[in-house]
C-alpha cells in the first residue's frame, strides 16, 4: 500500500469526522451564544440555563441528522472495505 493511498484514506476519514462534528457543534454553539446574550442582558447567572438548551439542541440535531450521519459513515466504510483488494494488490 502506497503512502498516497494511506493519506487518501486518512484524509477522507478526517473530512467525514470534521463534517459530523460540525453538524453537532455549530447549532449548539449558536444556541449557547444566544443564551449567553440573554443572560448578559438580564444579568441571570444560572449555569443550567445555558446547559439545558445546548443539550436539547444537540439531542434534536442527533434525532434529525442522525440517519444522514449514519448513512455517511456507512458509505465511507463500505467504500473503504470494497477498496481493500485494490489497496493490497
Backbone as numpy.savetxt, mean C-alpha at the origin, in Angstrom:
# Nx Ny Nz CAx CAy CAz Cx Cy Cz
21.07 -17.34 -13.88 20.22 -16.17 -13.88 21.12 -14.94 -13.88
20.83 -14.02 -14.75 21.68 -12.84 -14.91 21.34 -11.77 -13.86
22.27 -10.91 -13.58 21.99 -9.83 -12.63 20.86 -8.91 -13.10
20.71 -8.74 -14.41 19.63 -7.90 -14.92 18.27 -8.50 -14.60
18.17 -9.84 -14.70 16.90 -10.51 -14.39 16.57 -10.35 -12.92
17.57 -10.47 -12.07 17.35 -10.31 -10.63 16.88 -8.89 -10.32
17.52 -7.92 -10.97 17.12 -6.52 -10.76 15.72 -6.25 -11.28
15.35 -6.86 -12.40 13.99 -6.70 -12.92 12.96 -7.27 -11.96
13.23 -8.46 -11.42 12.32 -9.08 -10.47 12.21 -8.22 -9.22
13.35 -7.76 -8.73 13.36 -6.94 -7.52 12.64 -5.61 -7.73
12.89 -4.97 -8.86 12.25 -3.67 -9.11 10.74 -3.83 -9.31
10.32 -4.91 -9.95 8.88 -5.16 -10.10 8.20 -5.38 -8.76
8.84 -6.16 -7.90 8.29 -6.39 -6.57 8.27 -5.13 -5.74
9.33 -4.34 -5.84 9.40 -3.09 -5.09 8.35 -2.10 -5.59
8.13 -2.05 -6.89 7.10 -1.17 -7.46 5.71 -1.54 -6.95
5.41 -2.83 -6.90 4.12 -3.28 -6.39 4.00 -2.98 -4.90
5.07 -3.18 -4.17 5.07 -2.90 -2.74 4.79 -1.42 -2.47
5.46 -0.54 -3.19 5.25 0.89 -2.99 3.83 1.29 -3.38
3.32 0.72 -4.47 1.95 1.01 -4.89 0.95 0.61 -3.82
1.10 -0.59 -3.27 0.17 -1.07 -2.25 0.26 -0.24 -0.97
1.47 0.15 -0.60 1.63 0.95 0.60 1.01 2.34 0.41
1.23 2.94 -0.76 0.68 4.28 -1.01 -0.84 4.27 -1.04
-1.42 3.20 -1.56 -2.88 3.11 -1.60 -3.46 3.13 -0.18
-2.75 2.54 0.76 -3.23 2.50 2.14 -2.85 3.77 2.90
-1.62 4.24 2.71 -1.12 5.34 3.53 -1.64 6.71 3.14
-1.74 7.01 1.86 -2.13 8.36 1.45 -3.49 8.80 1.98
-4.54 7.98 1.88 -5.82 8.42 2.45 -5.74 8.60 3.97
-4.98 7.75 4.64 -4.84 7.89 6.09 -4.10 9.17 6.45
-3.09 9.52 5.67 -2.36 10.76 5.91 -3.26 11.97 5.68
-4.08 11.93 4.65 -4.98 13.04 4.38 -5.99 13.20 5.50
-6.57 12.09 5.95 -7.53 12.15 7.05 -6.84 12.64 8.33
-5.65 12.16 8.59 -4.91 12.62 9.76 -4.61 14.10 9.71
-4.29 14.61 8.53 -4.03 16.04 8.37 -5.30 16.85 8.61
-6.41 16.39 8.08 -7.69 17.11 8.27 -8.07 17.11 9.74
-7.92 15.98 10.41 -8.25 15.91 11.84 -7.31 16.79 12.65
-6.04 16.83 12.27 -5.07 17.69 12.97 -5.43 19.16 12.80
-5.86 19.52 11.60 -6.29 20.91 11.38 -7.52 21.23 12.23
-8.45 20.29 12.32 -9.63 20.48 13.16 -9.23 20.61 14.63
-8.30 19.77 15.07 -7.84 19.84 16.45 -7.14 21.16 16.74
-6.36 21.62 15.80 -5.66 22.90 15.99 -6.64 24.06 16.03
-7.68 23.99 15.20 -8.65 25.08 15.15 -9.52 25.12 16.41
-9.84 23.94 16.95 -10.72 23.89 18.12 -9.95 23.72 19.42
-8.64 23.55 19.34 -7.77 23.36 20.49 -8.17 22.13 21.33
-8.61 21.10 20.64 -8.91 19.82 21.29 -7.66 18.96 21.16
-7.10 18.52 22.28 -5.88 17.72 22.24 -6.15 16.29 22.71
-7.00 15.62 22.01 -7.34 14.25 22.34 -6.65 13.32 21.34
-5.86 12.36 21.84 -5.10 11.48 20.96 -5.99 10.53 20.18
-7.06 10.05 20.80 -7.92 9.09 20.11 -8.71 9.75 19.00
-8.86 11.06 19.05 -9.60 11.76 18.00 -8.89 11.65 16.66
-7.58 11.59 16.66 -6.86 11.43 15.39 -6.66 9.96 15.03
-6.64 9.09 16.02 -6.38 7.67 15.76 -7.58 6.97 15.14
-8.75 7.20 15.67 -9.94 6.47 15.22 -10.29 6.78 13.76
-10.31 8.03 13.32 -10.61 8.26 11.88 -9.57 7.66 10.95
-8.30 7.69 11.34 -7.27 7.08 10.49 -7.46 5.57 10.43
-7.81 4.96 11.55 -8.05 3.52 11.58 -9.26 3.16 10.72
-10.33 3.93 10.83 -11.51 3.66 10.02 -11.23 3.87 8.53
-10.44 4.88 8.21 -10.07 5.12 6.81 -9.27 3.95 6.26
-8.32 3.48 7.04 -7.50 2.35 6.61 -8.37 1.10 6.40
-9.29 0.85 7.30 -10.17 -0.31 7.15 -11.06 -0.18 5.92
-11.58 1.02 5.67 -12.42 1.21 4.48 -11.61 1.05 3.19
-10.39 1.55 3.19 -9.54 1.39 2.01 -9.26 -0.09 1.78
-8.95 -0.83 2.84 -8.71 -2.26 2.69 -9.95 -3.00 2.23
-11.11 -2.54 2.68 -12.36 -3.18 2.28 -12.64 -2.96 0.79
-12.44 -1.73 0.31 -12.77 -1.43 -1.08 -11.63 -1.74 -2.05
-10.39 -1.50 -1.64 -9.26 -1.73 -2.54 -8.61 -3.09 -2.33
-9.05 -3.82 -1.33 -8.46 -5.12 -1.03 -8.48 -6.10 -2.19
-9.62 -6.26 -2.87 -9.63 -7.19 -4.01 -8.66 -6.78 -5.12
-8.58 -5.49 -5.40 -7.63 -5.01 -6.41 -6.19 -5.27 -5.97
-5.91 -5.02 -4.70 -4.56 -5.25 -4.18 -4.19 -6.72 -4.24
-5.12 -7.58 -3.86 -4.88 -9.02 -3.91 -4.67 -9.48 -5.35
-5.46 -8.95 -6.28 -5.31 -9.30 -7.69 -3.95 -8.87 -8.21
-3.47 -7.70 -7.79 -2.16 -7.22 -8.21 -1.05 -8.15 -7.72
-1.14 -8.58 -6.49 -0.13 -9.50 -5.92 -0.19 -10.85 -6.62
-1.40 -11.33 -6.88 -1.55 -12.64 -7.54 -1.00 -12.59 -8.96
-1.29 -11.52 -9.70 -0.75 -11.40 -11.06 0.77 -11.37 -11.06
1.36 -10.64 -10.13 2.82 -10.59 -10.06 3.40 -11.96 -9.73
2.78 -12.66 -8.80 3.27 -13.98 -8.40 3.13 -14.98 -9.54
2.01 -14.95 -10.23 1.80 -15.88 -11.35 2.82 -15.59 -12.46
3.04 -14.31 -12.76 4.04 -13.97 -13.78 5.44 -14.39 -13.36
5.73 -14.23 -12.09 7.05 -14.62 -11.59 7.24 -16.12 -11.65
6.25 -16.88 -11.25 6.34 -18.34 -11.28 6.39 -18.85 -12.72
5.59 -18.25 -13.61 5.62 -18.72 -15.00 6.91 -18.35 -15.72
7.65 -17.38 -15.22 8.91 -17.00 -15.86 10.12 -17.75 -15.30
9.89 -18.66 -14.37 11.01 -19.42 -13.79 11.76 -20.23 -14.84
11.10 -20.94 -15.76 11.88 -21.69 -16.76 12.79 -20.81 -17.61
12.31 -19.60 -17.97 13.15 -18.69 -18.76 14.31 -18.16 -17.93
14.07 -17.94 -16.65 15.13 -17.39 -15.79 16.22 -18.41 -15.49
15.83 -19.66 -15.36 16.81 -20.70 -15.05 17.57 -21.10 -16.32
16.84 -21.27 -17.39 17.46 -21.75 -18.64 18.02 -20.66 -19.41
